[in-house]
Structures are given as structure tokens and as C-alpha cells.
Amino acid sequence: MGAGVTFDWTLKLGDIAIVLATFLGPIAAIQAQKIVEARREQQQRRVAIFKTLMATRAAMLSPAHVEAINSIPIEFYGKGNKLKQIGERWKNYLDALSQPNP
């Protein structure tokens, strides 16, 4: 019982990195998966709108067509150039729908 054992309790940068990676790695992976899933769901909703519009283009007053038209500004909202073009074309389509039929 005579010899005293001393422990080195100092933390090194590598030790801190390992601890952080151990705890933050799974959290970051879950967040990344949530982002991927959200983008996939958004893409699926956009494709569903397109398919509905194509399937109901001959029946422009059908509830499904009207619902799809009304959901365009919600699902295609954003700052990208393509999204702005979709918004402009949506407005043009609405204007065309409001014109009297000759």
C-alpha cells in the first residue's frame, strides 16, 4: 500500500474529438436522414400534383384538378429560377382559366 498510483486526468484534443464524435455523430446522421426524407416527400408531392394535372387536364373544373392547381404555390414555393418559372406559368394558367370561353 505504499506506492501511490497517479492517473493522468488531462484531456487531449483527440480525446475530446472522440467523445464529441461518439455523441454528435448519431445525432447528425439522424438530422441528415430527416432532411433527405423531407426532400423525398416534397418531390413525391410535386410529382403527384403533376400527375393529377395531366390526368385531369380535360376536366379543368374537376375537384382534383382545382385542388392540384391550388396546391402549386404551396408545394413549388422557393427562390430558385425553376420555381419562379413554375410560379409565373401558374399565374398565366390561372389568367387563361379566368378568360371567357369563346
N, C-alpha and C positions, 0 to 999 in steps of 0.2 A: 504494500500500500504506500510505498514511499515515493515511487516515481509518478510525477504529475503528468497527465496526458493533456495536451492543449490542442484545441481544434482551431482551424483557420476558418472563421466565420465571415470572412470578407467575400463579397460578391464581385465577380468579374463580369465584364461586359458580355462575354459569351454565355455565362450562366443566366444573365438577365434575358438575353435574346432567346434562349431555350425555353425559359419559363413563359415569356410572352408568346412565343410561337405555339407552345402547348395549349395555352388558354385562348388565344385570339385566332389561331388557325381554324378551328372548327366554326367559330362564330363568323369569320369572314367567308368560309365556304357556304354556310347556310344563307348568308346575305346574298352571295353571288347566285346561288340557286334560285332564290326568290326573285331576283332581277330577271334571270333567264326565263323563269316561269311566267312572270308578268308580261314580258315581251312576247312570249309564245301565245299567251291568251289574247293579247291585243291583236296580234296578227290573225289569229283564228276568228276574232270578232270582225275584223276588217274583211276577211275573205267571205265570211257569212253574209255581210252586207252586200258585197259584190255579187255573190251567187243569188241572193234574193232579188236584187235589182235586175239581174239578167233574166231570171226566171219569171219575173212579173212585169217585164217591160211592155208587154202588150196590154196589161191591165193596170194602168198608172194610178187608178183610184182604189186598187185593192188595199186592204189594211196592211198587208205585209210590205207592199211597195212603199206606202206612205211612211210606215214605221222605219224602213230602211233609209229612206230619204231624210227623215228627221233625225236619224242617229248619225249621219255623216259628220256634222260639225262637232259632235262629241268624240267619236272614235278617230277622226282624222285631224284632230287639233294638234297644232305644233308650229314650230318656226322653220322647219325645213322647206326647201324650194318645192319639192314634190307635194308636200302637204298644203302649201299655199296654192299650188295649181289645182289641187283637188277642191279646195275651198272656193276658188274662183269659178271652176266648172260647175260646182254645186249651185252657186248663186245664178249662173247662167241658165242652168236647167230649171231652177225654180222660176226664173223670169219667163222662160219658154212655157212652163206649165200654166202660168197666170195669163198668158195671152189667149184671147178668144179664138176658138176653133173655127176656121172659115167654112 
